[in-house]
Structures are given as structure tokens and as C-alpha cells.
Amino acid sequence: MIIASEETRKKIGDAQRGKLVSEDTRKKISEANKGQKRSPETRQKMREACEIVKKHHETVKEDPEHLSSEFMQKLIGLTCERL
């Protein structure tokens, strides 16, 4: 197994950051993750992430000009119901 250096991992992360995936790909990822058991720690982190999204959503509702990128527009459409 080859382990990438920190620099390489950062470059890969930077290249991928902000890319949007198609609806079809999102459905496939969703199906692959269904039924997967998550630890209590992971569930808590997911709840916290949803709270951040909800706060941002409220900010955008109050000030639509605050929304600056297509990525954030897609993010606003996410729901955090099943946590």
C-alpha cells in the first residue's frame, strides 16, 4: 500500500474541493451508504455539520447576496432529517 505525503494529499484535496457531482452519482453514493452503521461520535459530528448548514441557510434567506458560489447553492438544498 502506498501512502501519499501530506503535500500530495493537500494537492489532491485542493483539486477536488468545490467540485459538484451529478444527481445520478449522488443517488449511487446514497444507495451504497444505506444500512451502514455509524458510531455515536460520527452521528454527533454529522449533527453538528447539519447545524452549520442550517445556520448558513438562514443567513442566505435573510441576505441572498451572501450566497457566493454554486457549491453553496447546492449545499443549501441538503436536508439533515435522519440523524
Residue pairs with C-beta under 8 A, 6 or more apart in sequence:
4 12
18 69
18 71
20 70
20 71
20 74
21 29
38 46
43 83
46 80
46 83
47 80
47 83
49 80
50 80
50 83
51 80
53 75
53 76
53 78
53 80
54 80
56 72
56 75
56 76
57 76
59 66
60 66
60 67
60 72
60 76
67 73
67 76
